[in-house]
Amino acid sequence: MDRMYRLTRHVYDATRKPYLLGRDRMIAGLAVPPGGSVLEMGCGTGRNLVAAGGRHPGARLYGFDISSEMLKSARHNVEKSGLDIRLAEGDACVFDPEAAFGVTRFDCVYFSYTLSMIPDWTAALAHGLSLLKVGGRLSVVDFGFCEGLGTPVRGLLHGWLALFHVTPRADLEAEMARLANASGRSLHFERPARDYAQLGSIF
Ligand SMILES: C[S@@+](CC[C@H](N)C(=O)[O-])C[C@H]1O[C@@H](n2cnc3c(N)ncnc32)[C@H](O)[C@@H]1O
C-alpha cells in the first residue's frame, strides 16, 4: 500500500474527486448524535474526516489507515483544518480502537472506497459493525457494478480499477443484509449514478 501511495498521495484528493462519487452524500447521512463519535476505517488523506467535521460540528472524529504514507497526508490535512481529529495506523480487519484511542465503541463507523481494496473485506465489514454502539450506524460507500452503464463502460472501468488493486464487491448488499439480519438491525441500500456507486447503511 505504501509503495502505491508514496507519490500518489500528493495528488490523491484532486485526482479522486471526480470519480469517488457519493462520499459527501454518505457523510451528510451519518446522523451523528450531539457530541457523538465517528470512526473512518481506511481514512486515506483524511479528506472525509475533515468534511465530516464541517458537516457535523461537535462530533468526535477518529480515523485510521494501513498506509503510513497516506497518514502523512492525513496528518497534514487535519492540522490545516484546525479540527481535533485523532489518527492511527492499523488494519481494518483487526483494528483495536481502545489501544489506539482509548475508545471502544462509536456512534458512526464508515468505510469510503476502502472495502474494494481489502482482500478479506467481509471480515473488515463485520469488524466495523462490532465497533458500533447500540443504536449506532455503519455506513459504506464504494464502487458499484455499473449495471446501468453498459458492458463496455463496465469492462473499461473495472480493468482500470484493477490496476490500482481495486475490486468492486458484487456481494456488498447481500453481505450487509446478512449482517443487519444477524444483529437485528435494518439496512438501507442504494445504487446511485446507474450503479456506478453502492451506498449502504446498517442501523
Ligand atoms: C481508495 S482509498 C480511500 C481513502 C478514503 N477513505 C477516501 O474515501 O478518500 C483506500 C484507502 O484504504 C486504505 N486501506 C487499504 N487496505 C486497508 C486495510 N486493510 N486497513 C485499513 N486501511 C486500508 C488504503 O491505504 C487507502 O488509504
Ligand as a Chemical Component Dictionary entry (heavy atoms), coordinates in Angstrom:
data_LIG
# 
_chem_comp.id                   LIG 
_chem_comp.type                 NON-POLYMER 
_chem_comp.pdbx_formal_charge   0 
_chem_comp.three_letter_code    LIG 
# 
loop_
_chem_comp_atom.comp_id 
_chem_comp_atom.atom_id 
_chem_comp_atom.alt_atom_id 
_chem_comp_atom.type_symbol 
_chem_comp_atom.charge 
_chem_comp_atom.model_Cartn_x 
_chem_comp_atom.model_Cartn_y 
_chem_comp_atom.model_Cartn_z 
_chem_comp_atom.pdbx_ordinal 
LIG C1  C1  C 0  -9.244  4.412  -2.303 1  
LIG S1  S1  S 1  -8.518  4.899  -0.771 2  
LIG C2  C2  C 0  -9.890  5.756  0.010  3  
LIG C3  C3  C 0  -9.436  6.703  1.071  4  
LIG C4  C4  C 0  -10.569 7.449  1.784  5  
LIG N1  N1  N 0  -11.377 6.542  2.541  6  
LIG C5  C5  C 0  -11.391 8.251  0.818  7  
LIG O1  O1  O 0  -12.584 7.977  0.641  8  
LIG O2  O2  O -1 -10.846 9.211  0.223  9  
LIG C6  C6  C 0  -8.446  3.382  0.123  10 
LIG C7  C7  C 0  -7.717  3.516  1.451  11 
LIG O3  O3  O 0  -7.867  2.284  2.155  12 
LIG C8  C8  C 0  -6.641  2.002  2.807  13 
LIG N2  N2  N 0  -6.612  0.561  3.122  14 
LIG C9  C9  C 0  -6.478  -0.478 2.268  15 
LIG N3  N3  N 0  -6.494  -1.639 2.939  16 
LIG C10 C10 C 0  -6.675  -1.331 4.262  17 
LIG C11 C11 C 0  -6.793  -2.095 5.448  18 
LIG N4  N4  N 0  -6.738  -3.438 5.448  19 
LIG N5  N5  N 0  -6.975  -1.444 6.620  20 
LIG C12 C12 C 0  -7.019  -0.078 6.656  21 
LIG N6  N6  N 0  -6.912  0.695  5.561  22 
LIG C13 C13 C 0  -6.747  0.084  4.363  23 
LIG C14 C14 C 0  -5.598  2.456  1.811  24 
LIG O4  O4  O 0  -4.329  2.623  2.420  25 
LIG C15 C15 C 0  -6.221  3.760  1.315  26 
LIG O5  O5  O 0  -5.842  4.855  2.103  27 
# 
loop_
_chem_comp_bond.comp_id 
_chem_comp_bond.atom_id_1 
_chem_comp_bond.atom_id_2 
_chem_comp_bond.value_order 
_chem_comp_bond.pdbx_ordinal 
LIG C1  S1  SING 1  
LIG S1  C2  SING 2  
LIG S1  C6  SING 3  
LIG C2  C3  SING 4  
LIG C3  C4  SING 5  
LIG C4  N1  SING 6  
LIG C4  C5  SING 7  
LIG C5  O1  DOUB 8  
LIG C5  O2  SING 9  
LIG C6  C7  SING 10 
LIG C7  O3  SING 11 
LIG C7  C15 SING 12 
LIG O3  C8  SING 13 
LIG C8  N2  SING 14 
LIG C8  C14 SING 15 
LIG N2  C9  SING 16 
LIG N2  C13 SING 17 
LIG C9  N3  DOUB 18 
LIG N3  C10 SING 19 
LIG C10 C11 SING 20 
LIG C10 C13 DOUB 21 
LIG C11 N4  SING 22 
LIG C11 N5  DOUB 23 
LIG N5  C12 SING 24 
LIG C12 N6  DOUB 25 
LIG N6  C13 SING 26 
LIG C14 O4  SING 27 
LIG C14 C15 SING 28 
LIG C15 O5  SING 29 
# 
